[in-house]
């Protein structure tokens, strides 16, 4: 049995001059040698943490919180380093191979920058490189539906199948909205689901052609609604209104009051009231 290195309470300090990635790899190797939890991890068991840390990085970016972003990027780097160390242990590849492949890939996809070819559309290059029979091939299976819709539209746009501008996409949204209204009156749940799907796809297209990423826009809408509803709850408590017992009209009144408060705070020259 391999003898484990003695546990040290001293912080790990790789030799000065070591690059940051190597320091991250050494950190993981140390943890694997000294911590039972880290030693027990596998590439599959770490997927949940990789996803979680990725989402936390996104939240820090959206919150424009650089302090949190530095922390979360460190956590994400640790997860990436963990996967490389695990690959080293099973004799598959190391950091050098990862970076060699990355560099070669970027050269293939930016031939004009390296003087080895003419500039081409990114997705066209990827399709030829991977030998895809379809430009829609090899999209990651785990993409959420909104992100997948965006990527599908980007890919077909890369070969010229797209609206000229956001105006065409807007017209399509109006068309799909009308079809949803018709499906609502038809009574067919199957037809309604299909039409709502078409509407969502069209809205993603409108977001994309307007220069926005639909999942990011929706996350923003979720945050805004959550903040407003929490403010509504606070106002309800202040006014003695019980949620679950209040009428829709009472809730609408509270909602409008919350929005009016936001608008008042956003007006130029408006000062917050003293508590």
Residue pairs with C-beta under 8 A, 6 or more apart in sequence:
4 33
4 34
5 30
5 33
5 34
7 34
8 34
12 23
12 26
12 27
12 30
14 22
14 23
14 26
18 26
20 77
21 77
21 81
21 95
22 95
24 77
24 78
24 80
24 81
25 81
25 84
25 85
25 95
27 78
27 81
28 38
28 78
28 81
28 82
28 84
28 85
29 85
31 38
31 39
32 38
32 39
32 85
32 89
33 39
41 82
41 86
42 86
43 83
43 86
43 87
46 79
46 82
46 83
46 86
49 79
50 76
50 79
50 83
53 72
53 75
53 76
53 78
53 79
54 76
56 72
56 75
57 69
57 72
57 73
57 75
57 76
58 219
59 68
59 72
60 66
60 68
60 69
60 71
60 72
61 69
62 216
62 219
62 220
62 223
84 93
84 94
84 95
84 98
87 93
87 94
88 94
107 114
107 116
108 125
108 129
109 122
109 125
109 126
109 129
111 117
111 118
111 119
111 120
111 125
112 118
112 119
121 158
121 159
122 158
123 135
123 154
123 155
123 158
123 159
124 135
124 158
124 159
126 132
127 135
127 137
130 137
130 138
132 138
135 155
135 156
135 158
135 159
136 152
136 155
136 156
139 148
139 151
139 152
139 155
143 151
144 215
145 200
146 200
146 204
146 214
146 215
146 218
147 214
147 215
149 200
149 201
149 204
149 205
149 214
150 204
150 207
150 208
150 213
150 214
150 215
153 162
153 204
153 205
153 208
154 208
156 162
162 209
163 169
163 172
163 205
163 209
165 209
166 206
166 209
166 210
168 209
169 202
169 205
169 206
169 208
169 209
169 210
170 206
172 202
172 205
172 206
173 199
173 202
173 203
173 205
173 206
175 202
176 195
176 198
176 199
176 202
177 199
179 195
179 198
179 199
180 192
180 195
180 196
180 199
182 195
183 191
183 192
183 194
183 195
183 196
184 192
186 192
203 214
204 214
207 213
207 214
207 217
208 214
228 255
228 258
228 259
228 262
231 258
231 261
232 251
232 254
232 255
232 258
233 243
235 241
235 254
235 257
235 258
236 242
236 243
236 246
236 254
239 254
241 250
241 254
243 251
246 254
264 270
265 272
